[in-house]
Amino acid sequence: MVDGQRTEPLGNGVQIIVSDDHHFATDTVLLADFAKPAAREKAVDLGSGCGTIPLLWSRGNAPAHTVAVELQQEACDMLVRSIAMNCLEEKITVLHADLRNLKGLLPLGVFDLVVCNPPYKTLGSGLVNPSYAQKLARHEYTCTVSDAAMAASSLLRFGGRFCLCQRPERLCDSIQAFRQAGLEPKRLRFVQPREDKAPKLFLIEAKKGARPGGLCTEPALFIERNGRLSDEMRAIYGSYKDGH
């Protein structure tokens, strides 16, 4: 194992290589569950990082194939080794690329599902992490919501789905970016730490080429209830929480 890197169990025997610069949090797990790919689908994970989403999908009904697009070379190398460690070479492909420049690197208009857990902070807002990797992960230096939406739209077939998570204050930005890219929001769900706390995150799904309207706002997802992890969160974590 490379210095500073370690393995973590994702459940069902799946392991992931992580580091202080390239790791995952609850929002990534929630997005992977929210997107729920079908077994026959072809998927793309934009800004895949260390590959948490495709590796989580591999625990159960994984899509037929997932392309993990990632800009940072170190994260790509970690994911390649995670894929080999889990014998998933036929299920997951790593593409070291800028999601803003995918033409000629991936076939366009053929994918069923695209997901993205983008940077949450606009440039000029919040503290900038001194780590280069974390700076790119948290601030929109190389990926805005509009960049992600345009990339997703170019990759998706007609009727294909784009799923994203973001902070509540970016909801209007996200919907505007989706519509400008020809993606119509159809599902929305807010995530709250507890019932007495305001939402900290939203999950949204848009469909390429769909008619405007018909946005379904689903009941809020609570991380905790009655002072402990909610039953729904336990179900979402599944075997990951148990570490086996």
Buried (B, 14 or more C-beta within 10 A) or exposed (E): EEEEBEEBBBBBEBBBBBBEBBBBEBBBBBBBBBBBBEEEBBBBBBBBBBBBBBBBBBBEEBBBBBBBBBBBEBBBBBBBBBBEBBEBEEBBBBBBBBBBEBEEBBEBEEBBBBBBBBBBBBEEEEEBBEEEBBBBBBBBBBBBBBBBBBBBBBBBBEEBBBBBBBBBEBBEBBBEBBBEBBBBBBBBBBBBBEEEEEBBBBBBBBBBEBEEEEBEEEEEBBBBEEEEBBEBBEEBBBBBBEEE
